[in-house]
Amino acid sequence: MERWQKEKKALGNEEVVATGPPAVFVVGKVFDHQVRLEDSGGRLELHVDGKLLKAMDLIPKKVV
């Protein structure tokens, strides 16, 4: 949590309200928006104001 406090000071308008692996990485407010980064079965998902904004694989798929 100490690392998040340092980042909060650096960004100013960010408030980290919860952290904890493995399901949710960080939940907080950034520029008056609710933001959540989440591990969803090997995919990293970015949610802003409750809506899925971006999802990407954490482990790249093998090309055959």
PyMOL commands that set and color helices and strands:
alter all, ss='L'
color gray80, all
select helices_A, chain A and resi 2-11
alter helices_A, ss='H'
color red, helices_A
select strands_A, chain A and resi 14-20+24-30+33-39+43-48+51-57
alter strands_A, ss='S'
color yellow, strands_A
deselect
rebuild
show_as cartoon
